[in-house]
Amino acid sequence: MTIPQVLSYILDHGLSPEEAVDAPRMLPIRSDYVLEVESRLPESVVAGAARLGVQIAPLSPYDWHMGSFQLSWRDEKGVNSLSDPRRAGRAGGF
């Protein structure tokens, strides 16, 4: 669930890799329409979910159950890398 969410933030929503890794993540919605998500969501998003009948169950701001990884990418500045803030780790560049 981690990789598709980060990729969607980058490919579908135009976030930078740094913004995408830092953005709130969620677990799959449960059959009772409860969505467990990191608690950094804006109140407008929580209210919008409620209008759709989805109850938000907030988790810690950077929940380690959301997975963690190191990310490398190439752009006009060269090769870059970063480590997910949800766990201890270190990404090295070239």
C-alpha positions as CSV (number, residue, x, y, z in Angstrom):
1,M,0.0,0.0,0.0
2,T,2.9,2.4,0.6
3,I,4.4,2.4,-2.9
4,P,1.1,2.9,-4.8
5,Q,0.2,5.8,-2.5
6,V,3.6,7.5,-3.0
7,L,3.5,6.9,-6.7
8,S,-0.1,8.4,-6.9
9,Y,1.0,11.5,-5.1
10,I,3.8,12.0,-7.6
11,L,2.1,10.8,-10.9
12,D,-1.5,11.8,-10.3
13,H,-1.1,14.8,-8.0
14,G,2.2,16.3,-9.1
15,L,3.9,16.3,-5.8
16,S,7.7,16.2,-5.6
17,P,9.3,13.0,-4.4
18,E,10.0,14.7,-1.0
19,E,6.4,15.9,-0.7
20,A,5.0,12.5,-1.7
21,V,7.1,10.6,0.9
22,D,6.1,13.1,3.6
23,A,2.3,13.2,2.7
24,P,-0.2,11.4,4.9
25,R,-0.9,7.7,4.1
26,M,-3.8,5.5,4.9
27,L,-4.6,1.8,5.3
28,P,-7.3,0.2,3.0
29,I,-10.8,1.2,3.9
30,R,-12.5,-1.3,6.1
31,S,-15.9,-2.9,5.4
32,D,-17.5,-0.7,8.0
33,Y,-16.4,2.4,6.0
34,V,-13.7,3.4,8.5
35,L,-10.5,4.7,7.0
36,E,-7.4,4.6,9.2
37,V,-5.2,7.5,8.1
38,E,-2.3,9.5,9.6
39,S,-3.6,12.4,11.6
40,R,-2.1,15.1,9.5
41,L,-5.1,15.4,7.2
42,P,-6.7,18.9,6.9
43,E,-10.1,19.2,8.6
44,S,-11.7,19.9,5.2
45,V,-10.6,16.4,4.0
46,V,-12.1,14.7,7.1
47,A,-15.3,16.7,6.7
48,G,-15.5,15.7,3.0
49,A,-15.0,12.0,3.9
50,A,-17.8,12.3,6.4
51,R,-20.1,13.6,3.8
52,L,-19.4,10.5,1.7
53,G,-20.2,8.3,4.7
54,V,-16.6,7.5,5.6
55,Q,-15.4,7.8,9.1
56,I,-11.8,8.8,9.6
57,A,-9.9,6.9,12.4
58,P,-6.8,9.0,13.0
59,L,-3.4,7.3,13.6
60,S,-0.2,8.9,14.8
61,P,1.1,11.7,12.5
62,Y,3.9,9.5,11.1
63,D,2.6,5.9,11.7
64,W,5.3,3.3,11.3
65,H,2.7,0.8,10.2
66,M,2.5,2.7,6.9
67,G,5.6,1.2,5.6
68,S,9.0,2.8,5.0
69,F,11.4,2.9,2.2
70,Q,14.2,4.9,0.7
71,L,13.6,6.6,-2.6
72,S,16.0,7.5,-5.4
73,W,15.2,9.5,-8.6
74,R,16.9,11.4,-11.3
75,D,15.9,14.9,-12.3
76,E,17.6,18.0,-13.9
77,K,19.8,18.3,-10.8
78,G,21.1,14.8,-11.1
79,V,20.5,11.7,-8.9
80,N,18.8,12.3,-5.6
81,S,17.7,10.1,-2.7
82,L,15.9,10.4,0.6
83,S,14.7,8.3,3.5
84,D,11.2,8.0,4.8
85,P,10.6,9.9,8.1
86,R,8.5,7.0,9.5
87,R,11.5,4.9,10.3
88,A,15.2,5.2,11.0
89,G,17.0,4.9,7.7
90,R,19.4,6.5,5.4
91,A,19.4,6.8,1.7
92,G,22.7,7.3,-0.2
93,G,23.1,9.0,-3.5
94,F,25.6,8.3,-6.3
